[in-house]
């Protein structure tokens, strides 16, 4: 029954984040966690946004490719 819930990738990431943060809280301690985890979290978020931007630019079609698809599928 739990497997059905954890097939949802968003829920899986949320649960994984909560488990990882709770593990780090025990391992590092609360005061040191703010000093350690927040900068790492900021760097990871920036990495994800930059990667998404690069992949998004790479996936855009060129003008020649768009014209080919318009002619191929009669969208003119």
N, CA, C and O atoms as a DFTB+ gen file, in Angstrom:
304 C
 N C O
     1  1       0.821      -1.192       0.000
     2  2       0.000       0.000       0.000
     3  2       0.868       1.261       0.000
     4  3       0.539       2.227      -0.688
     5  1       1.957       1.270       0.750
     6  2       2.832       2.437       0.769
     7  2       3.566       2.627      -0.545
     8  3       3.936       3.747      -0.898
     9  1       3.778       1.538      -1.270
    10  2       4.493       1.638      -2.542
    11  2       3.735       2.525      -3.518
    12  3       4.346       3.247      -4.306
    13  1       2.429       2.475      -3.469
    14  2       1.612       3.288      -4.371
    15  2       1.840       4.780      -4.117
    16  3       1.871       5.567      -5.063
    17  1       1.996       5.170      -2.868
    18  2       2.235       6.579      -2.553
    19  2       3.629       7.015      -2.955
    20  3       3.816       8.149      -3.397
    21  1       4.611       6.140      -2.811
    22  2       5.983       6.523      -3.100
    23  2       6.335       6.427      -4.575
    24  3       7.469       6.719      -4.952
    25  1       5.406       6.032      -5.407
    26  2       5.630       6.111      -6.855
    27  2       5.471       7.536      -7.348
    28  3       5.928       7.867      -8.441
    29  1       4.835       8.376      -6.565
    30  2       4.702       9.787      -6.901
    31  2       6.066      10.458      -6.700
    32  3       6.552      10.501      -5.570
    33  1       6.699      10.983      -7.756
    34  2       8.051      11.528      -7.617
    35  2       8.130      12.763      -6.732
    36  3       9.153      12.989      -6.087
    37  1       7.078      13.562      -6.688
    38  2       7.099      14.756      -5.830
    39  2       7.075      14.344      -4.369
    40  3       7.848      14.862      -3.563
    41  1       6.199      13.420      -4.027
    42  2       6.122      12.943      -2.649
    43  2       7.414      12.255      -2.244
    44  3       7.871      12.405      -1.110
    45  1       7.999      11.511      -3.153
    46  2       9.259      10.833      -2.869
    47  2      10.365      11.830      -2.570
    48  3      11.164      11.603      -1.660
    49  1      10.431      12.923      -3.309
    50  2      11.453      13.938      -3.064
    51  2      11.210      14.659      -1.744
    52  3      12.158      14.956      -1.016
    53  1       9.957      14.941      -1.433
    54  2       9.651      15.615      -0.165
    55  2      10.025      14.729       1.017
    56  3      10.660      15.190       1.965
    57  1       9.638      13.472       0.964
    58  2       9.958      12.550       2.055
    59  2      11.466      12.355       2.155
    60  3      12.007      12.307       3.260
    61  1      12.148      12.241       1.028
    62  2      13.600      12.097       1.049
    63  2      14.282      13.310       1.644
    64  3      15.261      13.175       2.378
    65  1      13.775      14.497       1.336
    66  2      14.347      15.720       1.891
    67  2      14.141      15.782       3.395
    68  3      15.057      16.149       4.132
    69  1      12.961      15.432       3.855
    70  2      12.682      15.451       5.295
    71  2      13.561      14.449       6.031
    72  3      14.092      14.758       7.097
    73  1      13.718      13.263       5.477
    74  2      14.563      12.249       6.111
    75  2      16.017      12.704       6.137
    76  3      16.698      12.545       7.151
    77  1      16.502      13.271       5.027
    78  2      17.894      13.730       4.984
    79  2      18.130      14.868       5.969
    80  3      19.152      14.887       6.655
    81  1      17.206      15.809       6.046
    82  2      17.363      16.918       6.987
    83  2      17.299      16.447       8.438
    84  3      18.034      16.959       9.282
    85  1      16.442      15.489       8.737
    86  2      16.386      14.975      10.102
    87  2      17.666      14.225      10.450
    88  3      18.147      14.316      11.579
    89  1      18.221      13.490       9.496
    90  2      19.500      12.808       9.728
    91  2      20.614      13.819       9.972
    92  3      21.433      13.636      10.873
    93  1      20.650      14.886       9.171
    94  2      21.670      15.918       9.362
    95  2      21.485      16.658      10.675
    96  3      22.464      17.055      11.306
    97  1      20.242      16.847      11.091
    98  2      19.978      17.510      12.359
    99  2      20.571      16.723      13.517
   100  3      21.167      17.304      14.424
   101  1      20.412      15.415      13.491
   102  2      20.974      14.569      14.538
   103  2      22.497      14.529      14.428
   104  3      23.202      14.567      15.437
   105  1      22.988      14.453      13.212
   106  2      24.422      14.312      12.995
   107  2      25.190      15.593      13.321
   108  3      26.232      15.530      13.973
   109  1      24.710      16.722      12.892
   110  2      25.443      17.978      13.015
   111  2      24.985      18.786      14.228
   112  3      25.801      19.486      14.830
   113  1      23.744      18.715      14.595
   114  2      23.210      19.539      15.667
   115  2      22.505      20.743      15.077
   116  3      22.779      21.134      13.942
   117  1      21.586      21.340      15.851
   118  2      20.737      22.387      15.296
   119  2      21.514      23.646      14.944
   120  3      21.342      24.182      13.850
   121  1      22.355      24.126      15.832
   122  2      23.067      25.385      15.565
   123  2      24.046      25.230      14.402
   124  3      24.132      26.109      13.544
   125  1      24.769      24.141      14.369
   126  2      25.702      23.920      13.266
   127  2      24.972      23.591      11.972
   128  3      25.498      23.817      10.882
   129  1      23.760      23.057      12.092
   130  2      22.999      22.708      10.897
   131  2      22.663      23.963      10.095
   132  3      22.721      23.951       8.866
   133  1      22.314      25.037      10.787
   134  2      21.994      26.272      10.088
   135  2      23.231      26.787       9.362
   136  3      23.118      27.329       8.263
   137  1      24.379      26.630       9.945
   138  2      25.619      27.094       9.317
   139  2      26.043      26.204       8.161
   140  3      26.646      26.689       7.204
   141  1      25.745      24.930       8.228
   142  2      26.216      23.983       7.217
   143  2      25.180      23.768       6.119
   144  3      25.508      23.831       4.934
   145  1      23.955      23.520       6.499
   146  2      22.942      23.085       5.546
   147  2      22.441      24.232       4.675
   148  3      22.233      24.041       3.477
   149  1      22.245      25.399       5.238
   150  2      21.714      26.501       4.435
   151  2      22.605      26.877       3.262
   152  3      22.089      27.019       2.153
   153  1      23.926      27.050       3.439
   154  2      24.751      27.334       2.257
   155  2      24.740      26.197       1.230
   156  3      24.727      26.446       0.024
   157  1      24.747      24.958       1.707
   158  2      24.702      23.819       0.785
   159  2      23.369      23.807       0.046
   160  3      23.325      23.523      -1.151
   161  1      22.291      24.110       0.746
   162  2      20.978      24.144       0.119
   163  2      20.896      25.240      -0.938
   164  3      20.317      25.032      -2.005
   165  1      21.467      26.397      -0.650
   166  2      21.472      27.493      -1.622
   167  2      22.260      27.092      -2.873
   168  3      21.821      27.355      -3.992
   169  1      23.410      26.465      -2.687
   170  2      24.228      26.034      -3.829
   171  2      23.474      24.989      -4.649
   172  3      23.504      25.041      -5.879
   173  1      22.809      24.054      -4.005
   174  2      22.056      23.027      -4.739
   175  2      20.892      23.630      -5.523
   176  3      20.630      23.225      -6.656
   177  1      20.195      24.593      -4.927
   178  2      19.086      25.237      -5.630
   179  2      19.597      26.000      -6.841
   180  3      18.987      25.944      -7.909
   181  1      20.713      26.716      -6.690
   182  2      21.291      27.420      -7.836
   183  2      21.719      26.445      -8.924
   184  3      21.516      26.711     -10.109
   185  1      22.307      25.323      -8.537
   186  2      22.719      24.310      -9.494
   187  2      21.523      23.781     -10.285
   188  3      21.601      23.611     -11.502
   189  1      20.412      23.522      -9.580
   190  2      19.222      22.996     -10.249
   191  2      18.657      24.017     -11.235
   192  3      18.286      23.655     -12.352
   193  1      18.588      25.297     -10.832
   194  2      18.064      26.315     -11.738
   195  2      18.959      26.527     -12.952
   196  3      18.457      26.685     -14.065
   197  1      20.269      26.533     -12.760
   198  2      21.185      26.703     -13.889
   199  2      21.087      25.511     -14.829
   200  3      21.083      25.686     -16.047
   201  1      21.010      24.310     -14.285
   202  2      20.905      23.111     -15.119
   203  2      19.606      23.123     -15.909
   204  3      19.599      22.783     -17.092
   205  1      18.500      23.514     -15.266
   206  2      17.218      23.578     -15.961
   207  2      17.258      24.616     -17.081
   208  3      16.687      24.400     -18.149
   209  1      17.927      25.733     -16.839
   210  2      18.049      26.777     -17.859
   211  2      18.847      26.267     -19.057
   212  3      18.461      26.494     -20.204
   213  1      19.962      25.576     -18.793
   214  2      20.807      25.061     -19.873
   215  2      20.065      23.993     -20.671
   216  3      20.111      24.002     -21.902
   217  1      19.388      23.080     -19.996
   218  2      18.652      22.025     -20.687
   219  2      17.503      22.626     -21.487
   220  3      17.213      22.166     -22.591
   221  1      16.846      23.647     -20.944
   222  2      15.756      24.310     -21.665
   223  2      16.231      24.980     -22.929
   224  3      15.550      24.921     -23.953
   225  1      17.388      25.619     -22.881
   226  2      17.932      26.256     -24.081
   227  2      18.359      25.225     -25.099
   228  3      18.218      25.449     -26.302
   229  1      18.877      24.101     -24.643
   230  2      19.332      23.061     -25.560
   231  2      18.153      22.409     -26.278
   232  3      18.299      21.972     -27.420
   233  1      16.996      22.334     -25.638
   234  2      15.849      21.644     -26.224
   235  2      15.043      22.500     -27.177
   236  3      14.125      21.982     -27.813
   237  1      15.334      23.781     -27.308
   238  2      14.585      24.632     -28.226
   239  2      14.948      24.295     -29.671
   240  3      16.098      23.994     -29.990
   241  1      13.939      24.353     -30.528
   242  2      14.161      24.065     -31.939
   243  2      14.707      25.303     -32.646
   244  3      14.364      26.435     -32.305
   245  1      15.554      25.064     -33.628
   246  2      16.037      26.170     -34.452
   247  2      14.947      26.541     -35.460
   248  3      13.961      25.820     -35.611
   249  1      15.131      27.660     -36.140
   250  2      14.139      28.118     -37.114
   251  2      14.006      27.127     -38.272
   252  3      12.905      26.896     -38.773
   253  1      15.114      26.552     -38.688
   254  2      15.087      25.575     -39.788
   255  2      14.288      24.338     -39.379
   256  3      13.500      23.816     -40.167
   257  1      14.493      23.875     -38.155
   258  2      13.755      22.709     -37.672
   259  2      12.263      23.008     -37.567
   260  3      11.437      22.156     -37.895
   261  1      11.906      24.222     -37.108
   262  2      10.492      24.592     -37.035
   263  2       9.854      24.631     -38.417
   264  3       8.728      24.166     -38.593
   265  1      10.563      25.179     -39.395
   266  2      10.035      25.221     -40.763
   267  2       9.853      23.815     -41.316
   268  3       8.851      23.536     -41.975
   269  1      10.805      22.928     -41.058
   270  2      10.696      21.551     -41.514
   271  2       9.458      20.886     -40.920
   272  3       8.711      20.212     -41.630
   273  1       9.240      21.075     -39.621
   274  2       8.080      20.452     -38.988
   275  2       6.777      21.034     -39.513
   276  3       5.793      20.309     -39.655
   277  1       6.754      22.340     -39.804
   278  2       5.549      22.939     -40.368
   279  2       5.243      22.347     -41.740
   280  3       4.092      22.038     -42.045
   281  1       6.276      22.190     -42.566
   282  2       6.063      21.612     -43.900
   283  2       5.713      20.128     -43.803
   284  3       4.877      19.630     -44.558
   285  1       6.347      19.439     -42.884
   286  2       6.149      17.999     -42.756
   287  2       4.725      17.666     -42.316
   288  3       4.120      16.716     -42.812
   289  1       4.202      18.449     -41.391
   290  2       2.868      18.154     -40.857
   291  2       1.813      19.124     -41.377
   292  3       0.730      19.223     -40.799
   293  1       2.112      19.833     -42.449
   294  2       1.161      20.693     -43.151
   295  2       0.520      21.733     -42.230
   296  3      -0.701      21.887     -42.206
   297  1       1.353      22.436     -41.483
   298  2       0.830      23.445     -40.558
   299  2       0.961      24.848     -41.150
   300  3       1.146      25.806     -40.399
   301  1       0.872      24.996     -42.459
   302  2       0.973      26.335     -43.047
   303  2      -0.325      26.748     -43.658
   304  3      -0.430      27.848     -44.201
